[in-house]
Structure formats: C-alpha cells, structure tokens
Amino acid sequence: MKYLLFVAIGGASGAVSRHLLANWVHGMWEGRLPLGTLLVNVLGSFAIGIVYVLIVERELLHPDWRSVAIVGFLGAFTTFSTFSLEAIGLFEAGHVWHALAYMLVSTLLCVVMAGGAMQLTRALL
C-alpha cells in the first residue's frame, strides 16, 4: 500500500508540473502548434532516459524509485493523450500540414531525446 502512495505522490507532482509548464508555454506562444505539450513530452523523454540508466541499468537508486519516478512522475508529466487530442484538433481545424509536422516532430524528437539521454548518462557514469 505504501508503494501505491509513493506512485500517487509522484503522479500528482508530475501532473501539476505538466499543467504549470504547458500552460506557461502556451501563454508565451500563441501559434498553431501546441508547443507546451511538445516541451513537456520532450523533457519527459529526456528525463526517462536518464532515470532508466540510473535506476534500472546502474541500480544507483533503490528500485522503488523506478515506480515513483517513471510510472508516477514521468507518466503523469508526459501526455500522449493530450498530444493526440491536439493533433486531431489541428486536423479538424484544417491545418493538415501543422498536424502532420506536430506528429512527426513530437514522435521523432521524443525518441531521439530519450535515446540521447541514455547514451549521455552512460557516458558520464
């Protein structure tokens, strides 16, 4: 039960962090592309690469932190559902090229950032 409480605390922290950061970016940028969601997903992907190497591969932190950090915080910080909804919104508004660009950039950038963070973390340890 204690384990679930830690996951919930991580999740709540991640959700609040995502909400604050995404809204701040959306307030600063009023273009068609949803850069707030893109930023949180890219940062979350970079972070998961680091956390995975530290906790899973190198076992530098207790395994319980895996659930708190990856499932809880980063699971709530990143958001595939919002990304999907925003892409559909762009399509429905007739901004087909913006939607396709958003989908391509989001997917590629997130995977590259996660992999890059893993390689960087391994090199630094």
Beta strands, then each sheet from edge to edge (+ up, - down):
end
